[in-house]
Amino acid sequence: MSTDTLSGRSRTLTIWAGGLIAVVSAMHLAFFLVRSLDFVPDWVGGELWRVVPDGDPMPQAQAYFWQLLGSFAVPLLLVGLLLVRFARAGRALPPFVTWTVAGWTLVCALVLLPSGFPVLVVASVLLVLGRARRG
């Protein structure tokens, strides 16, 4: 079996991991989409270009942009969907994807609670187990 193939339990673990990642990312985006709709006119009107002096709080319009479109939820959603698609085809993404997602989610889960990061740690464990169980 090639090192780039997945089958059996490793395939199933990777599909579940990718699905969890995609769901957490989609939930993050949906939550902040609803909360930030009022700020879309500000984004289009140039509020995102406003310079905030050091020590001043970030304006709400900017904060919601970084919590929605500027967050890691969009690329992480793509990673989750890629994991599912590749695993269903019996293919593995490169090992650096597993280890980067695992390390990043562990650090974030330790630093930021409550959040969706503990669920992403579970997904990372599934990814690591799926990689370890491969041929």
C-alpha positions in Angstrom: 0.0 0.0 0.0 1.3 3.4 -0.9 2.0 5.9 1.9 -0.5 8.2 0.2 -3.5 5.8 0.4 -6.1 5.4 3.1 -8.3 2.4 3.7 -10.4 0.8 6.4 -10.2 2.4 9.8 -7.7 5.1 8.9 -10.1 6.2 6.1 -13.0 6.3 8.4 -11.1 8.2 11.1 -10.0 10.8 8.5 -13.5 11.2 7.2 -14.8 11.8 10.7 -12.0 14.2 11.4 -12.6 16.2 8.3 -16.3 16.3 8.9 -15.8 17.6 12.5 -13.5 20.3 11.2 -15.9 21.3 8.5 -18.9 21.4 10.9 -17.0 23.4 13.6 -15.9 25.9 10.9 -19.3 26.2 9.4 -20.9 26.7 12.8 -18.3 29.5 13.5 -19.1 31.2 10.2 -22.9 30.9 10.7 -22.7 32.3 14.2 -20.7 35.3 13.2 -22.5 35.8 10.0 -25.7 36.4 11.9 -24.0 38.7 14.4 -22.1 40.7 11.8 -24.8 41.4 9.2 -25.4 44.9 10.6 -21.7 45.8 9.9 -21.5 44.8 6.2 -22.3 48.4 5.1 -19.5 49.6 7.3 -17.1 47.1 5.7 -18.1 48.3 2.2 -17.9 51.9 3.3 -14.3 51.7 4.3 -14.5 51.2 8.0 -12.0 48.3 7.8 -9.3 50.9 6.7 -9.8 53.0 9.8 -6.5 53.3 11.7 -6.9 52.5 15.4 -4.4 54.2 17.7 -2.3 51.9 19.9 -4.2 51.1 23.1 -7.6 51.9 21.7 -10.2 49.1 21.4 -10.9 47.8 17.9 -14.1 49.1 16.5 -17.0 46.6 16.3 -17.1 46.6 12.5 -13.4 45.6 12.4 -13.8 43.0 15.1 -16.7 41.3 13.4 -14.8 41.2 10.1 -11.9 39.4 11.8 -14.3 37.0 13.5 -16.0 36.2 10.2 -14.3 36.7 6.9 -10.8 37.3 8.3 -10.8 34.4 10.6 -9.3 31.0 10.1 -12.8 29.4 9.7 -12.9 29.8 6.0 -9.5 28.0 5.2 -10.2 25.5 8.0 -13.6 24.7 6.4 -11.7 24.0 3.1 -9.2 21.8 4.9 -12.0 19.8 6.5 -13.8 19.4 3.1 -10.5 18.4 1.5 -9.9 15.8 4.2 -13.3 14.2 3.6 -13.1 14.3 -0.2 -9.6 12.8 -0.3 -10.3 10.2 2.3 -13.5 9.1 0.5 -11.3 8.6 -2.6 -8.8 6.6 -0.5 -6.1 9.3 -0.6 -4.3 11.0 2.3 -3.3 14.6 2.5 0.4 15.2 3.2 1.5 14.6 6.8 2.2 18.3 7.5 -1.6 18.9 7.2 -2.2 16.5 10.1 0.6 17.8 12.3 -0.1 21.5 11.6 -3.8 21.1 12.4 -3.1 19.1 15.5 -0.5 21.5 16.9 -2.5 24.6 16.1 -5.8 23.3 17.6 -4.0 22.0 20.7 -2.4 25.4 21.4 -5.6 27.3 20.7 -7.6 24.9 22.9 -5.2 25.5 25.8 -5.3 29.3 25.3 -9.0 30.0 24.5 -11.9 28.5 26.4 -14.8 28.3 25.8 -14.6 27.8 22.1 -14.9 25.1 19.4 -11.2 24.3 19.7 -11.7 21.3 22.0 -13.8 19.7 19.3 -11.0 20.4 16.8 -8.6 18.7 19.2 -10.8 15.6 19.0 -10.7 15.9 15.2 -6.9 16.2 15.4 -6.6 13.1 17.5 -8.7 11.2 14.9 -6.4 12.6 12.1 -3.3 11.5 14.0 -4.8 8.0 14.7 -5.8 7.7 11.1 -2.3 8.5 10.0 -0.8 6.1 12.6 -3.0 3.2 11.4 -2.1 3.6 7.8 -0.1 0.7 6.2 
